Amino acid sequence: MSVAAGIQQRRDARLERRRRRISEAALDLFATRGYNATSVEDVVERAKMSKSAFYEFFTSKEDCFRALLAEQGGALIHDVLASAATGHNHHERLRFGITTFVHSCFEKSSVARLLIVESVGLSEGVDKVRQELQGRFAGAVGEEVRHAMLHDPFYADKDPRVFGRAVVGAVSDAVGYYLTHPGMDAESLAGSLCRIFAP
């Protein structure tokens, strides 16, 4: 490796560490205080960075939120779909997808709060990201139903698109409720939802 390449690598690593500090601070604040109650000043104070460092990576508070939602929410949905794909039949794939979503939301409650609570109605740009993420989950569920309806009586009369959206809506709503109203653990909630949508 050349000297110039080594210098560039160290510079890139330093920039990535700075971006990560700002992103982690923003994620924590958006999840605990809420988007509207969090300012750019709050984020940089928590990250122990300057305001100019924030604007080096993001054009605005909303741009930061949108980037976090796409990155963190995207990773969560990727994990859900990867887990679902390991199932041997449509029941297993649906159960694995629902269960992974619930467990991931409980384990990464800050990300879940962004995806399920804080992003709703925030702006057209944020809505677009949230809808794309939810659409990937709903599309995967719908695809399973499309195949299952040919040989499984439970799914035979279900519209795959409606069923996919219903699963995402119900699962998201249930997770959002039990994250803010303790009383049900992830395993029990996932089991209940699986009995409804993948009996």
C-alpha positions in Angstrom: 0.0 0.0 0.0 1.3 3.4 -0.9 1.8 6.2 1.7 -1.0 8.2 0.1 -3.4 5.2 0.3 -2.5 4.7 4.0 -3.2 8.3 4.8 -6.5 8.2 3.0 -7.5 5.0 4.9 -6.7 6.6 8.2 -8.7 9.7 7.2 -11.7 7.7 6.1 -11.6 5.7 9.4 -11.5 8.9 11.4 -14.4 10.4 9.5 -16.4 7.1 9.9 -15.8 7.2 13.7 -17.0 10.8 13.8 -20.1 10.0 11.8 -20.8 7.0 14.0 -20.5 9.1 17.2 -23.0 11.7 15.9 -25.4 9.0 14.6 -25.4 7.1 17.9 -26.1 10.3 19.8 -28.9 11.2 17.5 -30.4 7.7 17.6 -30.4 7.7 21.4 -31.9 11.2 21.6 -34.6 10.7 18.9 -35.6 7.5 20.6 -35.7 8.8 24.2 -36.7 12.4 23.8 -38.5 12.3 20.5 -37.6 13.9 17.2 -39.4 17.2 17.9 -37.8 17.7 21.3 -34.3 17.0 20.0 -32.2 19.8 18.4 -29.0 19.6 16.4 -27.4 21.3 19.5 -28.5 18.4 21.7 -27.0 15.9 19.3 -23.6 17.5 19.0 -23.5 18.1 22.8 -24.3 14.4 23.4 -21.7 13.3 20.8 -19.1 15.8 22.2 -18.7 17.2 18.7 -19.0 20.5 17.0 -22.0 21.7 15.0 -19.8 22.0 12.0 -19.0 18.2 12.4 -22.7 17.5 12.3 -23.1 19.4 9.1 -20.2 17.7 7.6 -22.3 14.6 7.4 -26.0 15.8 7.4 -27.7 18.7 5.8 -30.3 19.0 8.6 -31.9 17.2 11.6 -34.4 15.6 9.3 -31.6 14.4 6.9 -29.9 12.8 9.9 -33.2 11.1 11.0 -33.9 9.9 7.5 -30.3 8.5 7.2 -30.6 6.7 10.5 -34.0 5.3 9.6 -32.7 4.0 6.3 -29.6 2.5 7.7 -30.8 1.1 11.1 -34.3 0.3 10.0 -32.9 -1.2 6.8 -30.6 -3.5 8.8 -33.5 -4.6 11.0 -35.7 -5.5 8.0 -32.7 -7.2 6.3 -32.3 -9.4 9.4 -36.1 -10.2 9.4 -36.1 -11.3 5.7 -32.8 -13.3 6.1 -34.2 -15.2 9.1 -37.5 -15.8 7.3 -35.7 -17.2 4.3 -34.3 -20.0 6.4 -37.7 -21.6 7.0 -38.5 -24.9 5.3 -42.1 -24.0 4.4 -44.5 -21.0 4.4 -45.5 -21.5 8.0 -41.9 -21.5 9.2 -40.9 -18.6 7.0 -43.8 -16.4 8.3 -43.2 -17.4 11.9 -39.4 -16.8 11.6 -40.1 -13.4 10.0 -42.6 -12.3 12.7 -40.5 -13.6 15.5 -37.3 -12.0 14.3 -39.1 -8.7 13.9 -40.5 -8.7 17.4 -37.3 -9.9 19.0 -35.2 -7.3 17.0 -37.5 -4.5 18.0 -37.3 -5.5 21.7 -33.5 -5.8 21.5 -33.0 -2.6 19.5 -35.8 -0.6 21.0 -34.2 2.7 19.8 -34.4 1.6 16.2 -37.9 0.3 16.7 -39.0 3.6 18.2 -37.7 5.4 15.1 -39.3 3.0 12.7 -42.7 2.5 14.5 -43.3 5.8 16.4 -41.1 8.8 15.6 -41.1 8.4 11.8 -44.9 8.4 11.4 -46.1 11.6 9.7 -42.8 13.4 10.2 -42.3 14.4 6.6 -42.8 13.2 3.1 -39.2 12.2 2.8 -39.2 10.2 6.1 -42.6 8.6 5.2 -41.1 7.4 2.0 -38.2 5.6 3.7 -40.6 4.1 6.4 -43.0 2.9 3.7 -40.2 1.4 1.6 -39.0 -0.6 4.7 -42.4 -1.7 5.6 -43.2 -2.5 2.0 -40.2 -4.9 1.9 -41.6 -6.8 4.9 -45.2 -6.7 3.6 -44.1 -7.9 0.2 -42.2 -10.9 1.6 -45.3 -11.9 3.6 -47.6 -11.4 0.6 -45.3 -13.6 -1.5 -45.5 -16.4 1.1 -49.3 -16.1 1.1 -49.4 -16.2 -2.7 -47.7 -19.5 -2.7 -49.5 -20.9 0.4 -53.0 -20.1 -0.9 -52.7 -22.9 -3.5 -52.5 -25.7 -0.9 -53.2 -24.2 2.6 -56.9 -23.7 3.5 -56.1 -21.0 6.0 -54.6 -18.7 3.2 -56.8 -19.9 0.3 -59.2 -16.9 0.5 -56.7 -14.2 1.6 -55.5 -11.4 -0.6 -51.7 -11.6 -0.4 -51.2 -7.8 -0.6 -53.8 -7.0 2.0 -52.6 -9.8 4.3 -49.0 -8.6 4.0 -49.9 -5.1 5.0 -52.2 -6.4 7.8 -49.3 -8.4 9.2 -46.9 -5.4 9.1 -49.5 -3.1 10.6 -50.6 -5.4 13.4 -47.1 -6.6 14.3 -45.7 -3.0 14.3 -48.7 -1.7 16.4 -48.4 -4.5 18.9 -44.6 -4.1 19.3 -45.0 -0.3 19.7 -47.6 -0.8 22.4 -45.7 -3.3 24.4 -42.4 -1.4 24.1 -44.1 1.5 25.9 -46.5 -0.5 28.1 -44.5 -3.3 29.7 -46.4 -6.4 30.4 -45.5 -8.8 27.7 -42.1 -10.2 26.7 -40.9 -10.6 23.1 -41.3 -14.4 23.1 -45.0 -14.3 24.3 -45.8 -11.5 21.9 -44.2 -13.2 18.9 -46.0 -16.4 19.8 -49.4 -14.7 20.0 -48.9 -12.9 16.7 -47.7 -16.2 15.0 -50.8 -18.0 16.2 -52.9 -15.3 14.5 -51.1 -15.0 11.2 -49.3 -18.3 10.8 -51.3 -20.9 12.7 
